[in-house]
């Protein structure tokens, strides 16, 4: 089982084997999850950068794509 020591600043280095299994790259975040008095470490998966656009095109459903482009260009 891989181990890591805590530095005087409270930092640890995640062993290479664990980083590879988690698919961690430099700069990525991890989460510590408490369950029944123990902690698990897992890769942090944030919201999709495209989440803000979810449903944006719903109002265009059924419209002619050429007509939409004409309207966007101010040609309609």
HTML snippet that shows the backbone in 3Dmol.js (N, CA, C, O; Angstrom):
<script src="https://3Dmol.org/build/3Dmol-min.js"></script>
<div id="view" style="width:600px;height:400px;position:relative"></div>
<script>
const pdb = `
ATOM      1  N   UNK A   1       0.839  -1.169   0.000  1.00  0.00           N
ATOM      2  CA  UNK A   1       0.000   0.000   0.000  1.00  0.00           C
ATOM      3  C   UNK A   1       0.893   1.244   0.000  1.00  0.00           C
ATOM      4  O   UNK A   1       1.769   1.377   0.854  1.00  0.00           O
ATOM      5  N   UNK A   2       0.675   2.154  -0.952  1.00  0.00           N
ATOM      6  CA  UNK A   2       1.479   3.382  -1.015  1.00  0.00           C
ATOM      7  C   UNK A   2       1.259   4.261   0.217  1.00  0.00           C
ATOM      8  O   UNK A   2       0.164   4.301   0.778  1.00  0.00           O
ATOM      9  N   UNK A   3       2.299   4.952   0.620  1.00  0.00           N
ATOM     10  CA  UNK A   3       2.248   5.844   1.785  1.00  0.00           C
ATOM     11  C   UNK A   3       2.812   7.202   1.425  1.00  0.00           C
ATOM     12  O   UNK A   3       3.554   7.337   0.452  1.00  0.00           O
ATOM     13  N   UNK A   4       2.457   8.209   2.210  1.00  0.00           N
ATOM     14  CA  UNK A   4       2.999   9.551   2.038  1.00  0.00           C
ATOM     15  C   UNK A   4       3.164  10.181   3.414  1.00  0.00           C
ATOM     16  O   UNK A   4       2.373   9.927   4.322  1.00  0.00           O
ATOM     17  N   UNK A   5       4.197  11.003   3.562  1.00  0.00           N
ATOM     18  CA  UNK A   5       4.428  11.709   4.824  1.00  0.00           C
ATOM     19  C   UNK A   5       3.871  13.119   4.721  1.00  0.00           C
ATOM     20  O   UNK A   5       3.870  13.728   3.651  1.00  0.00           O
ATOM     21  N   UNK A   6       3.400  13.622   5.842  1.00  0.00           N
ATOM     22  CA  UNK A   6       2.889  14.978   5.922  1.00  0.00           C
ATOM     23  C   UNK A   6       4.050  15.895   6.289  1.00  0.00           C
ATOM     24  O   UNK A   6       4.791  15.626   7.234  1.00  0.00           O
ATOM     25  N   UNK A   7       4.202  16.993   5.525  1.00  0.00           N
ATOM     26  CA  UNK A   7       5.272  17.952   5.819  1.00  0.00           C
ATOM     27  C   UNK A   7       4.835  18.863   6.959  1.00  0.00           C
ATOM     28  O   UNK A   7       3.695  18.794   7.420  1.00  0.00           O
ATOM     29  N   UNK A   8       5.749  19.717   7.407  1.00  0.00           N
ATOM     30  CA  UNK A   8       5.431  20.660   8.489  1.00  0.00           C
ATOM     31  C   UNK A   8       4.349  21.650   8.067  1.00  0.00           C
ATOM     32  O   UNK A   8       3.707  22.260   8.922  1.00  0.00           O
ATOM     33  N   UNK A   9       4.137  21.819   6.765  1.00  0.00           N
ATOM     34  CA  UNK A   9       3.103  22.711   6.243  1.00  0.00           C
ATOM     35  C   UNK A   9       1.786  21.971   5.991  1.00  0.00           C
ATOM     36  O   UNK A   9       0.831  22.552   5.476  1.00  0.00           O
ATOM     37  N   UNK A  10       1.741  20.684   6.356  1.00  0.00           N
ATOM     38  CA  UNK A  10       0.512  19.913   6.164  1.00  0.00           C
ATOM     39  C   UNK A  10       0.337  19.393   4.747  1.00  0.00           C
ATOM     40  O   UNK A  10      -0.765  18.996   4.370  1.00  0.00           O
ATOM     41  N   UNK A  11       1.406  19.386   3.953  1.00  0.00           N
ATOM     42  CA  UNK A  11       1.323  18.941   2.569  1.00  0.00           C
ATOM     43  C   UNK A  11       1.765  17.488   2.441  1.00  0.00           C
ATOM     44  O   UNK A  11       2.566  16.990   3.232  1.00  0.00           O
ATOM     45  N   UNK A  12       1.216  16.819   1.419  1.00  0.00           N
ATOM     46  CA  UNK A  12       1.670  15.473   1.094  1.00  0.00           C
ATOM     47  C   UNK A  12       1.913  15.389  -0.403  1.00  0.00           C
ATOM     48  O   UNK A  12       1.364  16.175  -1.175  1.00  0.00           O
ATOM     49  N   UNK A  13       2.732  14.440  -0.805  1.00  0.00           N
ATOM     50  CA  UNK A  13       2.914  14.148  -2.206  1.00  0.00           C
ATOM     51  C   UNK A  13       2.154  12.865  -2.489  1.00  0.00           C
ATOM     52  O   UNK A  13       2.406  11.836  -1.862  1.00  0.00           O
ATOM     53  N   UNK A  14       1.224  12.924  -3.432  1.00  0.00           N
ATOM     54  CA  UNK A  14       0.466  11.731  -3.783  1.00  0.00           C
ATOM     55  C   UNK A  14       1.385  10.825  -4.597  1.00  0.00           C
ATOM     56  O   UNK A  14       1.933  11.254  -5.612  1.00  0.00           O
ATOM     57  N   UNK A  15       1.557   9.588  -4.168  1.00  0.00           N
ATOM     58  CA  UNK A  15       2.456   8.681  -4.888  1.00  0.00           C
ATOM     59  C   UNK A  15       2.076   8.545  -6.364  1.00  0.00           C
ATOM     60  O   UNK A  15       0.900   8.583  -6.727  1.00  0.00           O
ATOM     61  N   UNK A  16       3.096   8.386  -7.197  1.00  0.00           N
ATOM     62  CA  UNK A  16       2.911   8.315  -8.644  1.00  0.00           C
ATOM     63  C   UNK A  16       1.878   7.257  -9.034  1.00  0.00           C
ATOM     64  O   UNK A  16       1.039   7.495  -9.903  1.00  0.00           O
ATOM     65  N   UNK A  17       1.942   6.102  -8.396  1.00  0.00           N
ATOM     66  CA  UNK A  17       1.008   5.017  -8.706  1.00  0.00           C
ATOM     67  C   UNK A  17      -0.450   5.459  -8.513  1.00  0.00           C
ATOM     68  O   UNK A  17      -1.321   5.128  -9.318  1.00  0.00           O
ATOM     69  N   UNK A  18      -0.695   6.196  -7.456  1.00  0.00           N
ATOM     70  CA  UNK A  18      -2.051   6.678  -7.167  1.00  0.00           C
ATOM     71  C   UNK A  18      -2.454   7.771  -8.149  1.00  0.00           C
ATOM     72  O   UNK A  18      -3.581   7.775  -8.645  1.00  0.00           O
ATOM     73  N   UNK A  19      -1.530   8.708  -8.437  1.00  0.00           N
ATOM     74  CA  UNK A  19      -1.824   9.775  -9.406  1.00  0.00           C
ATOM     75  C   UNK A  19      -2.195   9.182 -10.752  1.00  0.00           C
ATOM     76  O   UNK A  19      -3.126   9.651 -11.406  1.00  0.00           O
ATOM     77  N   UNK A  20      -1.473   8.154 -11.168  1.00  0.00           N
ATOM     78  CA  UNK A  20      -1.761   7.523 -12.456  1.00  0.00           C
ATOM     79  C   UNK A  20      -3.125   6.843 -12.448  1.00  0.00           C
ATOM     80  O   UNK A  20      -3.880   6.949 -13.415  1.00  0.00           O
ATOM     81  N   UNK A  21      -3.441   6.146 -11.361  1.00  0.00           N
ATOM     82  CA  UNK A  21      -4.740   5.468 -11.271  1.00  0.00           C
ATOM     83  C   UNK A  21      -5.903   6.453 -11.261  1.00  0.00           C
ATOM     84  O   UNK A  21      -6.967   6.172 -11.812  1.00  0.00           O
ATOM     85  N   UNK A  22      -5.695   7.613 -10.631  1.00  0.00           N
ATOM     86  CA  UNK A  22      -6.731   8.643 -10.586  1.00  0.00           C
ATOM     87  C   UNK A  22      -6.745   9.498 -11.857  1.00  0.00           C
ATOM     88  O   UNK A  22      -7.693  10.248 -12.089  1.00  0.00           O
ATOM     89  N   UNK A  23      -5.707   9.387 -12.671  1.00  0.00           N
ATOM     90  CA  UNK A  23      -5.615  10.206 -13.881  1.00  0.00           C
ATOM     91  C   UNK A  23      -5.340  11.658 -13.559  1.00  0.00           C
ATOM     92  O   UNK A  23      -5.786  12.553 -14.278  1.00  0.00           O
ATOM     93  N   UNK A  24      -4.606  11.900 -12.479  1.00  0.00           N
ATOM     94  CA  UNK A  24      -4.322  13.277 -12.051  1.00  0.00           C
ATOM     95  C   UNK A  24      -3.158  13.877 -12.831  1.00  0.00           C
ATOM     96  O   UNK A  24      -2.137  13.228 -13.062  1.00  0.00           O
ATOM     97  N   UNK A  25      -3.338  15.117 -13.223  1.00  0.00           N
ATOM     98  CA  UNK A  25      -2.298  15.891 -13.896  1.00  0.00           C
ATOM     99  C   UNK A  25      -1.931  17.057 -12.997  1.00  0.00           C
ATOM    100  O   UNK A  25      -2.731  17.446 -12.145  1.00  0.00           O
ATOM    101  N   UNK A  26      -0.744  17.627 -13.163  1.00  0.00           N
ATOM    102  CA  UNK A  26      -0.358  18.789 -12.343  1.00  0.00           C
ATOM    103  C   UNK A  26      -1.402  19.905 -12.428  1.00  0.00           C
ATOM    104  O   UNK A  26      -1.879  20.245 -13.511  1.00  0.00           O
ATOM    105  N   UNK A  27      -1.742  20.461 -11.281  1.00  0.00           N
ATOM    106  CA  UNK A  27      -2.704  21.552 -11.231  1.00  0.00           C
ATOM    107  C   UNK A  27      -4.144  21.118 -11.005  1.00  0.00           C
ATOM    108  O   UNK A  27      -4.997  21.958 -10.716  1.00  0.00           O
ATOM    109  N   UNK A  28      -4.437  19.825 -11.129  1.00  0.00           N
ATOM    110  CA  UNK A  28      -5.803  19.364 -10.921  1.00  0.00           C
ATOM    111  C   UNK A  28      -6.118  19.278  -9.429  1.00  0.00           C
ATOM    112  O   UNK A  28      -5.217  19.149  -8.600  1.00  0.00           O
ATOM    113  N   UNK A  29      -7.400  19.350  -9.101  1.00  0.00           N
ATOM    114  CA  UNK A  29      -7.841  19.322  -7.712  1.00  0.00           C
ATOM    115  C   UNK A  29      -8.279  17.918  -7.304  1.00  0.00           C
ATOM    116  O   UNK A  29      -8.724  17.118  -8.127  1.00  0.00           O
ATOM    117  N   UNK A  30      -8.140  17.648  -6.013  1.00  0.00           N
ATOM    118  CA  UNK A  30      -8.639  16.405  -5.430  1.00  0.00           C
ATOM    119  C   UNK A  30      -9.597  16.757  -4.298  1.00  0.00           C
ATOM    120  O   UNK A  30      -9.560  17.866  -3.766  1.00  0.00           O
ATOM    121  N   UNK A  31     -10.449  15.813  -3.936  1.00  0.00           N
ATOM    122  CA  UNK A  31     -11.388  16.005  -2.838  1.00  0.00           C
ATOM    123  C   UNK A  31     -11.102  14.964  -1.759  1.00  0.00           C
ATOM    124  O   UNK A  31     -10.638  13.860  -2.043  1.00  0.00           O
ATOM    125  N   UNK A  32     -11.389  15.342  -0.523  1.00  0.00           N
ATOM    126  CA  UNK A  32     -11.297  14.415   0.596  1.00  0.00           C
ATOM    127  C   UNK A  32     -12.717  14.189   1.080  1.00  0.00           C
ATOM    128  O   UNK A  32     -13.395  15.130   1.492  1.00  0.00           O
ATOM    129  N   UNK A  33     -13.170  12.941   1.031  1.00  0.00           N
ATOM    130  CA  UNK A  33     -14.540  12.607   1.382  1.00  0.00           C
ATOM    131  C   UNK A  33     -14.533  11.788   2.674  1.00  0.00           C
ATOM    132  O   UNK A  33     -13.861  10.761   2.766  1.00  0.00           O
ATOM    133  N   UNK A  34     -15.293  12.257   3.672  1.00  0.00           N
ATOM    134  CA  UNK A  34     -15.360  11.539   4.948  1.00  0.00           C
ATOM    135  C   UNK A  34     -16.518  10.557   4.923  1.00  0.00           C
ATOM    136  O   UNK A  34     -17.650  10.909   4.591  1.00  0.00           O
ATOM    137  N   UNK A  35     -16.208   9.317   5.284  1.00  0.00           N
ATOM    138  CA  UNK A  35     -17.231   8.276   5.384  1.00  0.00           C
ATOM    139  C   UNK A  35     -16.925   7.407   6.597  1.00  0.00           C
ATOM    140  O   UNK A  35     -15.876   6.767   6.669  1.00  0.00           O
ATOM    141  N   UNK A  36     -17.841   7.394   7.533  1.00  0.00           N
ATOM    142  CA  UNK A  36     -17.709   6.553   8.729  1.00  0.00           C
ATOM    143  C   UNK A  36     -16.384   6.773   9.462  1.00  0.00           C
ATOM    144  O   UNK A  36     -15.735   5.817   9.885  1.00  0.00           O
ATOM    145  N   UNK A  37     -15.992   8.029   9.605  1.00  0.00           N
ATOM    146  CA  UNK A  37     -14.783   8.358  10.349  1.00  0.00           C
ATOM    147  C   UNK A  37     -13.489   8.171   9.577  1.00  0.00           C
ATOM    148  O   UNK A  37     -12.411   8.379  10.135  1.00  0.00           O
ATOM    149  N   UNK A  38     -13.564   7.787   8.317  1.00  0.00           N
ATOM    150  CA  UNK A  38     -12.371   7.641   7.481  1.00  0.00           C
ATOM    151  C   UNK A  38     -12.481   8.589   6.292  1.00  0.00           C
ATOM    152  O   UNK A  38     -13.569   9.046   5.943  1.00  0.00           O
ATOM    153  N   UNK A  39     -11.340   8.876   5.680  1.00  0.00           N
ATOM    154  CA  UNK A  39     -11.333   9.772   4.535  1.00  0.00           C
ATOM    155  C   UNK A  39     -10.865   9.031   3.284  1.00  0.00           C
ATOM    156  O   UNK A  39      -9.970   8.187   3.325  1.00  0.00           O
ATOM    157  N   UNK A  40     -11.508   9.385   2.173  1.00  0.00           N
ATOM    158  CA  UNK A  40     -11.095   8.877   0.862  1.00  0.00           C
ATOM    159  C   UNK A  40     -10.669  10.078   0.037  1.00  0.00           C
ATOM    160  O   UNK A  40     -11.209  11.175   0.187  1.00  0.00           O
ATOM    161  N   UNK A  41      -9.704   9.860  -0.827  1.00  0.00           N
ATOM    162  CA  UNK A  41      -9.278  10.915  -1.744  1.00  0.00           C
ATOM    163  C   UNK A  41      -9.803  10.542  -3.123  1.00  0.00           C
ATOM    164  O   UNK A  41      -9.745   9.383  -3.532  1.00  0.00           O
ATOM    165  N   UNK A  42     -10.311  11.533  -3.826  1.00  0.00           N
ATOM    166  CA  UNK A  42     -10.786  11.281  -5.184  1.00  0.00           C
ATOM    167  C   UNK A  42     -10.539  12.515  -6.042  1.00  0.00           C
ATOM    168  O   UNK A  42     -10.409  13.634  -5.546  1.00  0.00           O
ATOM    169  N   UNK A  43     -10.483  12.274  -7.312  1.00  0.00           N
ATOM    170  CA  UNK A  43     -10.293  13.353  -8.279  1.00  0.00           C
ATOM    171  C   UNK A  43     -11.525  14.246  -8.252  1.00  0.00           C
ATOM    172  O   UNK A  43     -12.652  13.751  -8.261  1.00  0.00           O
ATOM    173  N   UNK A  44     -11.317  15.547  -8.220  1.00  0.00           N
ATOM    174  CA  UNK A  44     -12.436  16.500  -8.230  1.00  0.00           C
ATOM    175  C   UNK A  44     -12.906  16.691  -9.668  1.00  0.00           C
ATOM    176  O   UNK A  44     -12.123  17.035 -10.553  1.00  0.00           O
ATOM    177  N   UNK A  45     -14.179  16.465  -9.879  1.00  0.00           N
ATOM    178  CA  UNK A  45     -14.770  16.680 -11.198  1.00  0.00           C
ATOM    179  C   UNK A  45     -15.757  17.831 -11.056  1.00  0.00           C
ATOM    180  O   UNK A  45     -16.819  17.687 -10.450  1.00  0.00           O
ATOM    181  N   UNK A  46     -15.393  18.954 -11.615  1.00  0.00           N
ATOM    182  CA  UNK A  46     -16.242  20.143 -11.522  1.00  0.00           C
ATOM    183  C   UNK A  46     -17.319  20.142 -12.589  1.00  0.00           C
ATOM    184  O   UNK A  46     -17.394  19.223 -13.405  1.00  0.00           O
ATOM    185  N   UNK A  47     -18.141  21.158 -12.583  1.00  0.00           N
ATOM    186  CA  UNK A  47     -19.201  21.244 -13.590  1.00  0.00           C
ATOM    187  C   UNK A  47     -18.603  21.441 -14.986  1.00  0.00           C
ATOM    188  O   UNK A  47     -17.526  22.014 -15.150  1.00  0.00           O
ATOM    189  N   UNK A  48     -19.321  20.959 -15.955  1.00  0.00           N
ATOM    190  CA  UNK A  48     -18.886  21.109 -17.341  1.00  0.00           C
ATOM    191  C   UNK A  48     -18.876  22.586 -17.715  1.00  0.00           C
ATOM    192  O   UNK A  48     -19.782  23.322 -17.322  1.00  0.00           O
ATOM    193  N   UNK A  49     -17.874  23.034 -18.463  1.00  0.00           N
ATOM    194  CA  UNK A  49     -17.872  24.440 -18.891  1.00  0.00           C
ATOM    195  C   UNK A  49     -19.034  24.732 -19.836  1.00  0.00           C
ATOM    196  O   UNK A  49     -19.350  25.893 -20.093  1.00  0.00           O
ATOM    197  N   UNK A  50     -19.668  23.683 -20.353  1.00  0.00           N
ATOM    198  CA  UNK A  50     -20.788  23.868 -21.270  1.00  0.00           C
ATOM    199  C   UNK A  50     -22.140  23.839 -20.561  1.00  0.00           C
ATOM    200  O   UNK A  50     -23.174  24.053 -21.193  1.00  0.00           O
ATOM    201  N   UNK A  51     -22.138  23.574 -19.252  1.00  0.00           N
ATOM    202  CA  UNK A  51     -23.385  23.469 -18.491  1.00  0.00           C
ATOM    203  C   UNK A  51     -24.220  24.743 -18.587  1.00  0.00           C
ATOM    204  O   UNK A  51     -25.450  24.680 -18.587  1.00  0.00           O
ATOM    205  N   UNK A  52     -23.569  25.883 -18.667  1.00  0.00           N
ATOM    206  CA  UNK A  52     -24.308  27.147 -18.735  1.00  0.00           C
ATOM    207  C   UNK A  52     -25.125  27.281 -20.018  1.00  0.00           C
ATOM    208  O   UNK A  52     -26.050  28.089 -20.085  1.00  0.00           O
ATOM    209  N   UNK A  53     -24.788  26.499 -21.023  1.00  0.00           N
ATOM    210  CA  UNK A  53     -25.500  26.576 -22.295  1.00  0.00           C
ATOM    211  C   UNK A  53     -26.588  25.510 -22.432  1.00  0.00           C
ATOM    212  O   UNK A  53     -27.285  25.470 -23.446  1.00  0.00           O
ATOM    213  N   UNK A  54     -26.744  24.641 -21.417  1.00  0.00           N
ATOM    214  CA  UNK A  54     -27.736  23.575 -21.478  1.00  0.00           C
ATOM    215  C   UNK A  54     -29.124  24.181 -21.668  1.00  0.00           C
ATOM    216  O   UNK A  54     -29.535  25.058 -20.908  1.00  0.00           O
ATOM    217  N   UNK A  55     -29.836  23.715 -22.673  1.00  0.00           N
ATOM    218  CA  UNK A  55     -31.181  24.195 -22.955  1.00  0.00           C
ATOM    219  C   UNK A  55     -31.222  25.441 -23.811  1.00  0.00           C
ATOM    220  O   UNK A  55     -32.303  25.898 -24.183  1.00  0.00           O
ATOM    221  N   UNK A  56     -30.071  25.999 -24.132  1.00  0.00           N
ATOM    222  CA  UNK A  56     -30.014  27.251 -24.892  1.00  0.00           C
ATOM    223  C   UNK A  56     -30.672  27.123 -26.262  1.00  0.00           C
ATOM    224  O   UNK A  56     -31.334  28.054 -26.721  1.00  0.00           O
ATOM    225  N   UNK A  57     -30.496  25.982 -26.915  1.00  0.00           N
ATOM    226  CA  UNK A  57     -31.021  25.799 -28.260  1.00  0.00           C
ATOM    227  C   UNK A  57     -32.442  25.254 -28.290  1.00  0.00           C
ATOM    228  O   UNK A  57     -33.016  25.099 -29.368  1.00  0.00           O
ATOM    229  N   UNK A  58     -33.021  24.959 -27.127  1.00  0.00           N
ATOM    230  CA  UNK A  58     -34.361  24.377 -27.070  1.00  0.00           C
ATOM    231  C   UNK A  58     -35.390  25.267 -27.751  1.00  0.00           C
ATOM    232  O   UNK A  58     -36.339  24.761 -28.350  1.00  0.00           O
ATOM    233  N   UNK A  59     -35.220  26.574 -27.670  1.00  0.00           N
ATOM    234  CA  UNK A  59     -36.191  27.488 -28.283  1.00  0.00           C
ATOM    235  C   UNK A  59     -36.089  27.489 -29.805  1.00  0.00           C
ATOM    236  O   UNK A  59     -36.975  27.995 -30.493  1.00  0.00           O
ATOM    237  N   UNK A  60     -35.008  26.924 -30.321  1.00  0.00           N
ATOM    238  CA  UNK A  60     -34.819  26.895 -31.776  1.00  0.00           C
ATOM    239  C   UNK A  60     -35.276  25.582 -32.400  1.00  0.00           C
ATOM    240  O   UNK A  60     -35.200  25.409 -33.616  1.00  0.00           O
ATOM    241  N   UNK A  61     -35.752  24.658 -31.567  1.00  0.00           N
ATOM    242  CA  UNK A  61     -36.159  23.348 -32.058  1.00  0.00           C
ATOM    243  C   UNK A  61     -37.259  23.487 -33.105  1.00  0.00           C
ATOM    244  O   UNK A  61     -38.245  24.195 -32.898  1.00  0.00           O
ATOM    245  N   UNK A  62     -37.076  22.809 -34.217  1.00  0.00           N
ATOM    246  CA  UNK A  62     -38.059  22.818 -35.292  1.00  0.00           C
ATOM    247  C   UNK A  62     -37.885  23.947 -36.291  1.00  0.00           C
ATOM    248  O   UNK A  62     -38.548  23.960 -37.328  1.00  0.00           O
ATOM    249  N   UNK A  63     -37.004  24.896 -35.999  1.00  0.00           N
ATOM    250  CA  UNK A  63     -36.785  26.000 -36.934  1.00  0.00           C
ATOM    251  C   UNK A  63     -35.820  25.584 -38.034  1.00  0.00           C
ATOM    252  O   UNK A  63     -34.983  24.703 -37.838  1.00  0.00           O
ATOM    253  N   UNK A  64     -35.938  26.206 -39.160  1.00  0.00           N
ATOM    254  CA  UNK A  64     -35.058  25.951 -40.296  1.00  0.00           C
ATOM    255  C   UNK A  64     -33.679  26.545 -40.000  1.00  0.00           C
ATOM    256  O   UNK A  64     -33.569  27.744 -39.742  1.00  0.00           O
ATOM    257  N   UNK A  65     -32.625  25.720 -40.034  1.00  0.00           N
ATOM    258  CA  UNK A  65     -31.277  26.222 -39.725  1.00  0.00           C
ATOM    259  C   UNK A  65     -30.848  27.383 -40.621  1.00  0.00           C
ATOM    260  O   UNK A  65     -30.168  28.297 -40.155  1.00  0.00           O
ATOM    261  N   UNK A  66     -31.229  27.363 -41.884  1.00  0.00           N
ATOM    262  CA  UNK A  66     -30.869  28.458 -42.792  1.00  0.00           C
ATOM    263  C   UNK A  66     -31.552  29.758 -42.361  1.00  0.00           C
ATOM    264  O   UNK A  66     -30.958  30.834 -42.433  1.00  0.00           O
ATOM    265  N   UNK A  67     -32.791  29.650 -41.918  1.00  0.00           N
ATOM    266  CA  UNK A  67     -33.529  30.831 -41.449  1.00  0.00           C
ATOM    267  C   UNK A  67     -32.875  31.398 -40.181  1.00  0.00           C
ATOM    268  O   UNK A  67     -32.771  32.614 -40.021  1.00  0.00           O
ATOM    269  N   UNK A  68     -32.442  30.515 -39.295  1.00  0.00           N
ATOM    270  CA  UNK A  68     -31.771  30.953 -38.067  1.00  0.00           C
ATOM    271  C   UNK A  68     -30.509  31.723 -38.409  1.00  0.00           C
ATOM    272  O   UNK A  68     -30.262  32.786 -37.841  1.00  0.00           O
ATOM    273  N   UNK A  69     -29.700  31.201 -39.335  1.00  0.00           N
ATOM    274  CA  UNK A  69     -28.475  31.890 -39.745  1.00  0.00           C
ATOM    275  C   UNK A  69     -28.776  33.234 -40.379  1.00  0.00           C
ATOM    276  O   UNK A  69     -28.081  34.219 -40.129  1.00  0.00           O
ATOM    277  N   UNK A  70     -29.827  33.271 -41.212  1.00  0.00           N
ATOM    278  CA  UNK A  70     -30.213  34.545 -41.827  1.00  0.00           C
ATOM    279  C   UNK A  70     -30.587  35.570 -40.760  1.00  0.00           C
ATOM    280  O   UNK A  70     -30.227  36.743 -40.865  1.00  0.00           O
ATOM    281  N   UNK A  71     -31.317  35.121 -39.722  1.00  0.00           N
ATOM    282  CA  UNK A  71     -31.738  36.033 -38.659  1.00  0.00           C
ATOM    283  C   UNK A  71     -30.503  36.537 -37.880  1.00  0.00           C
ATOM    284  O   UNK A  71     -30.414  37.717 -37.540  1.00  0.00           O
ATOM    285  N   UNK A  72     -29.553  35.621 -37.604  1.00  0.00           N
ATOM    286  CA  UNK A  72     -28.348  36.021 -36.887  1.00  0.00           C
ATOM    287  C   UNK A  72     -27.511  37.023 -37.678  1.00  0.00           C
ATOM    288  O   UNK A  72     -26.856  37.891 -37.101  1.00  0.00           O
ATOM    289  N   UNK A  73     -27.539  36.896 -38.973  1.00  0.00           N
ATOM    290  CA  UNK A  73     -26.767  37.807 -39.847  1.00  0.00           C
ATOM    291  C   UNK A  73     -27.530  39.090 -40.145  1.00  0.00           C
ATOM    292  O   UNK A  73     -26.991  40.008 -40.764  1.00  0.00           O
ATOM    293  N   UNK A  74     -28.800  39.155 -39.701  1.00  0.00           N
ATOM    294  CA  UNK A  74     -29.608  40.348 -39.959  1.00  0.00           C
ATOM    295  C   UNK A  74     -30.155  40.386 -41.365  1.00  0.00           C
ATOM    296  O   UNK A  74     -30.483  41.456 -41.879  1.00  0.00           O
ATOM    297  N   UNK A  75     -30.257  39.231 -41.990  1.00  0.00           N
ATOM    298  CA  UNK A  75     -30.741  39.173 -43.377  1.00  0.00           C
ATOM    299  C   UNK A  75     -32.207  38.768 -43.470  1.00  0.00           C
ATOM    300  O   UNK A  75     -32.741  38.646 -44.573  1.00  0.00           O
ATOM    301  N   UNK A  76     -32.861  38.558 -42.343  1.00  0.00           N
ATOM    302  CA  UNK A  76     -34.253  38.096 -42.382  1.00  0.00           C
ATOM    303  C   UNK A  76     -35.207  39.260 -42.209  1.00  0.00           C
ATOM    304  O   UNK A  76     -36.423  39.068 -42.215  1.00  0.00           O
TER     305      UNK A  76
END
`;
const viewer = $3Dmol.createViewer("view");
viewer.addModel(pdb, "pdb");
viewer.setStyle({}, {cartoon: {color: "spectrum"}});
viewer.zoomTo();
viewer.render();
</script>
